[in-house]
Amino acid sequence: SMAPKKSNKGRLSASQRENANKPNSSQTKSSEVTPPQKAAETTPVGKTGDEHSTEPENKDKQQTSKRGHDEKGAADLEKVTDYFEEKELSAGRGATSSTGIEEAMRALAEKEAKERETRLAHERVLRKVVISKEDVELIAFEMDMSKQKAERSLRENGGDSVKTLVALVTC
């Protein structure tokens, strides 16, 4: 009824197998891939008094070499991917920085200059509008606003106090 215990020497646990299958991100050269360490060294049959079988160790060696090959392939793939991503970024950076940004900044400066010129022209037109001091005071008092705002509103409405009051009430 007492069955002999099976030895776990030379076998990897489930977590060890998972970790061995994952590529190591800290590896930079594919030639530096090292296979995972074996859990225990085995002794061939007949060398000592122990009667061990070498079959599990041979499977471990095959799995280790396969894992090493897979890790090397994953590292190579990562290198190729990084190379092309860097190439795309540098190509995009060069074209954008030299021509696209300069053109956009030039267009923006031109647009701002046009808007500034339009505002100045509008201000010149408003300064030419004739208004009376009494109309400015009336609008400032009735609408409870500063005299500067009342004067501006009156000028924008052509100096007409009634039109200015209607515009301010409906706003």
Secondary structure per residue as TSV (DSSP state, phi and psi in degrees):
chain	resnum	aa	ss	phi	psi
A	1	S	-	360.0	-14.9
A	2	M	-	-92.6	103.1
A	3	A	-	-84.2	143.2
A	4	P	-	-67.6	143.0
A	5	K	-	-74.6	139.5
A	6	K	-	-81.9	140.7
A	7	S	-	-83.1	137.5
A	8	N	-	-97.6	10.6
A	9	K	T	-65.4	136.9
A	10	G	T	83.2	-1.3
A	11	R	-	-108.2	145.8
A	12	L	-	-98.3	142.3
A	13	S	-	-73.8	170.7
A	14	A	H	-61.1	-41.5
A	15	S	H	-68.3	-35.5
A	16	Q	H	-66.1	-39.6
A	17	R	H	-64.8	-40.6
A	18	E	H	-62.5	-47.6
A	19	N	H	-64.3	-33.7
A	20	A	H	-70.5	-28.7
A	21	N	H	-81.8	-16.5
A	22	K	S	-82.9	135.5
A	23	P	-	-72.1	143.4
A	24	N	-	-85.0	117.9
A	25	S	T	-73.4	-16.0
A	26	S	T	-82.7	-6.7
A	27	Q	-	-76.1	132.9
A	28	T	-	-108.4	-27.3
A	29	K	-	-116.1	134.3
A	30	S	G	-69.4	-22.0
A	31	S	G	-77.1	-11.7
A	32	E	G	-93.6	13.2
A	33	V	-	-68.6	126.3
A	34	T	-	-113.7	137.0
A	35	P	-	-70.5	152.8
A	36	P	-	-61.8	150.7
A	37	Q	-	-72.4	145.7
A	38	K	-	-75.5	150.3
A	39	A	S	-65.6	-38.1
A	40	A	S	-155.4	146.5
A	41	E	-	-76.0	146.5
A	42	T	-	-111.5	154.7
A	43	T	-	-110.4	129.5
A	44	P	-	-60.9	155.1
A	45	V	T	-65.6	135.8
A	46	G	T	94.3	-16.5
A	47	K	T	-73.9	-36.9
A	48	T	S	-125.1	-175.7
A	49	G	S	-75.2	-14.7
A	50	D	-	-74.8	142.2
A	51	E	-	-103.9	80.9
A	52	H	-	-100.1	149.6
A	53	S	-	-94.5	141.8
A	54	T	S	-93.2	-3.2
A	55	E	H	-60.3	-47.5
A	56	P	H	-62.0	-35.4
A	57	E	H	-66.8	-37.8
A	58	N	H	-64.2	-40.1
A	59	K	H	-63.5	-41.4
A	60	D	H	-61.4	-42.5
A	61	K	H	-62.6	-41.6
A	62	Q	H	-65.0	-43.8
A	63	Q	H	-65.0	-39.9
A	64	T	H	-63.3	-44.5
A	65	S	H	-67.5	-35.6
A	66	K	H	-66.6	-42.6
A	67	R	H	-62.0	-43.5
A	68	G	H	-60.4	-41.3
A	69	H	H	-64.5	-44.1
A	70	D	H	-62.5	-42.7
A	71	E	H	-64.2	-39.6
A	72	K	H	-63.8	-42.4
A	73	G	H	-63.3	-41.3
A	74	A	H	-65.5	-40.1
A	75	A	H	-65.5	-41.5
A	76	D	H	-62.9	-43.3
A	77	L	H	-61.7	-41.0
A	78	E	H	-62.1	-41.2
A	79	K	H	-61.6	-46.1
A	80	V	H	-63.2	-44.3
A	81	T	H	-61.6	-46.1
A	82	D	H	-61.3	-41.0
A	83	Y	H	-60.2	-49.2
A	84	F	H	-70.0	-35.5
A	85	E	H	-63.4	-43.6
A	86	E	H	-64.4	-39.7
A	87	K	H	-63.7	-43.3
A	88	E	H	-64.3	-42.6
A	89	L	H	-64.0	-43.9
A	90	S	H	-69.1	-35.1
A	91	A	H	-67.3	-43.0
A	92	G	H	-67.4	-37.1
A	93	R	H	-65.7	-43.5
A	94	G	H	-64.3	-45.0
A	95	A	H	-69.4	-40.8
A	96	T	I	-70.3	-44.7
A	97	S	I	-68.6	-36.0
A	98	S	I	-82.8	-42.8
A	99	T	I	-109.5	-49.4
A	100	G	I	-62.6	-45.5
A	101	I	H	-69.3	-42.4
A	102	E	H	-61.4	-42.6
A	103	E	H	-64.5	-41.2
A	104	A	H	-65.0	-41.7
A	105	M	H	-66.7	-39.0
A	106	R	H	-64.1	-43.2
A	107	A	H	-64.3	-40.3
A	108	L	H	-64.5	-42.7
A	109	A	H	-63.6	-40.4
A	110	E	H	-64.3	-41.5
A	111	K	H	-64.1	-44.1
A	112	E	H	-63.7	-38.8
A	113	A	H	-63.8	-40.9
A	114	K	H	-64.9	-43.1
A	115	E	H	-64.0	-41.1
A	116	R	H	-62.6	-43.7
A	117	E	H	-64.2	-38.9
A	118	T	H	-64.3	-43.3
A	119	R	H	-63.0	-42.7
A	120	L	H	-64.1	-40.5
A	121	A	H	-63.5	-40.8
A	122	H	H	-64.1	-41.7
A	123	E	H	-63.2	-39.0
A	124	R	H	-63.0	-40.4
A	125	V	H	-64.9	-43.0
A	126	L	H	-65.0	-36.0
A	127	R	H	-65.8	-25.7
A	128	K	H	-79.2	-14.8
A	129	V	S	-71.9	130.8
A	130	V	-	-87.4	127.5
A	131	I	-	-132.2	156.7
A	132	S	-	-102.8	150.9
A	133	K	H	-64.4	-35.5
A	134	E	H	-64.5	-39.7
A	135	D	H	-64.5	-38.7
A	136	V	H	-63.8	-45.8
A	137	E	H	-65.3	-40.1
A	138	L	H	-60.2	-49.7
A	139	I	H	-65.0	-42.2
A	140	A	H	-61.9	-42.5
A	141	F	H	-69.6	-49.1
A	142	E	H	-66.2	-37.7
A	143	M	H	-98.0	1.3
A	144	D	T	52.5	58.2
A	145	M	-	-135.7	169.2
A	146	S	-	-69.4	159.1
A	147	K	H	-67.4	-32.3
A	148	Q	H	-63.7	-44.3
A	149	K	H	-67.7	-39.1
A	150	A	H	-63.4	-43.4
A	151	E	H	-63.0	-43.8
A	152	R	H	-60.9	-47.2
A	153	S	H	-61.8	-41.2
A	154	L	H	-63.6	-42.8
A	155	R	H	-65.0	-40.7
A	156	E	H	-65.9	-23.7
A	157	N	T	-102.7	24.7
A	158	G	T	72.7	18.6
A	159	G	T	83.5	2.3
A	160	D	-	-87.7	113.5
A	161	S	H	-68.1	-37.9
A	162	V	H	-65.7	-47.2
A	163	K	H	-61.0	-38.3
A	164	T	H	-65.7	-44.6
A	165	L	H	-63.3	-42.6
A	166	V	H	-62.1	-43.3
A	167	A	H	-63.8	-40.2
A	168	L	H	-71.3	-34.2
A	169	V	H	-71.5	-37.5
A	170	T	H	-82.2	-11.9
A	171	C	-	-70.8	360.0
